[in-house]
Amino acid sequence: MDHRKIRKAVALAYESNSAAPRITGQGEGYVADAILAKAEEFGIPTRVEPELVEFLMQLKLNELVPPKLYTAVAEVLAWAYEVDGKSVQFSNSNKPLNN
């Protein structure tokens, strides 16, 4: 039996007119690798957050992040903007998370 962890990834987008960030992509294995490759291709920072990814994987594509995850997701998005050297306005950006 193979005991290696399967890679998982979730992509988020937050638009200034939206109530919350939205799940714009999610997957395991090859799909997760494709999400992370696209992020790298477009220069989008990624961050390893296994616990958060597990919660976000339970949501459906295009579903809004629930209020109980706002703080955790906001911290990741703020980090991504800081890494990009942008101000934290959370506008029209996809930010993949992975584990």
C-alpha positions in Angstrom: 0.0 0.0 0.0 1.3 3.5 -0.9 1.3 5.7 2.1 2.5 8.9 0.4 0.3 11.9 0.8 -1.7 12.9 -2.3 -1.0 16.5 -3.2 -4.1 18.7 -3.1 -4.6 22.3 -4.2 -7.3 24.9 -4.1 -7.4 28.2 -6.1 -9.3 31.1 -4.7 -10.5 34.4 -6.2 -11.7 37.5 -4.4 -13.4 40.3 -6.2 -14.0 43.6 -4.5 -17.8 43.4 -5.2 -18.0 39.9 -3.7 -19.2 38.9 -0.2 -16.3 36.4 0.2 -13.5 34.7 -1.7 -14.7 32.0 -4.2 -13.3 28.5 -5.0 -12.1 28.8 -8.6 -10.2 25.5 -8.8 -9.5 22.4 -6.7 -8.1 19.0 -7.2 -5.9 16.2 -6.1 -2.9 14.5 -7.7 -2.4 15.5 -11.3 -5.2 18.1 -11.1 -3.5 19.7 -8.1 -0.2 19.6 -10.0 -1.8 21.4 -12.9 -3.3 24.1 -10.7 0.1 24.7 -9.1 1.8 24.7 -12.5 -0.6 27.4 -13.8 0.0 29.4 -10.6 3.7 29.3 -11.3 3.3 30.1 -14.9 1.3 33.3 -14.0 3.6 34.2 -11.1 0.9 33.6 -8.5 2.4 32.8 -5.1 1.4 29.5 -3.5 1.4 28.5 0.2 1.3 25.2 1.9 -1.7 25.1 4.3 -2.8 21.5 4.7 -5.5 22.0 7.3 -7.1 24.9 5.3 -6.9 23.0 2.1 -8.8 20.1 3.7 -11.6 22.4 4.7 -11.7 24.1 1.3 -11.7 20.8 -0.6 -15.1 20.1 1.0 -16.6 23.1 -0.9 -17.9 23.0 -4.4 -16.4 24.8 -7.4 -17.5 28.5 -7.4 -18.8 28.2 -3.9 -18.0 31.2 -1.6 -15.7 30.6 1.4 -17.9 30.2 4.5 -17.6 32.8 7.3 -15.8 30.4 9.7 -12.9 30.3 7.3 -12.7 34.1 6.5 -9.8 34.7 8.9 -7.6 31.9 7.7 -8.3 32.7 4.0 -7.7 36.4 4.6 -4.3 35.7 6.1 -3.3 33.6 3.1 -4.5 36.3 0.6 -2.8 39.1 2.6 0.4 37.0 2.5 0.1 36.5 -1.2 -0.4 40.2 -1.9 2.6 41.0 0.3 4.8 38.5 -1.6 3.6 40.1 -4.8 4.4 43.5 -3.4 0.8 44.7 -3.9 -1.5 46.5 -1.5 -4.1 44.3 0.1 -7.2 45.2 -1.8 -8.1 41.6 -2.8 -9.3 42.3 -6.3 -9.6 39.8 -9.1 -6.9 37.4 -8.1 -6.5 33.6 -7.9 -4.4 32.4 -5.1 -3.8 28.6 -5.0 -3.2 26.8 -1.8 -1.7 23.4 -1.5 -0.7 20.7 0.9 
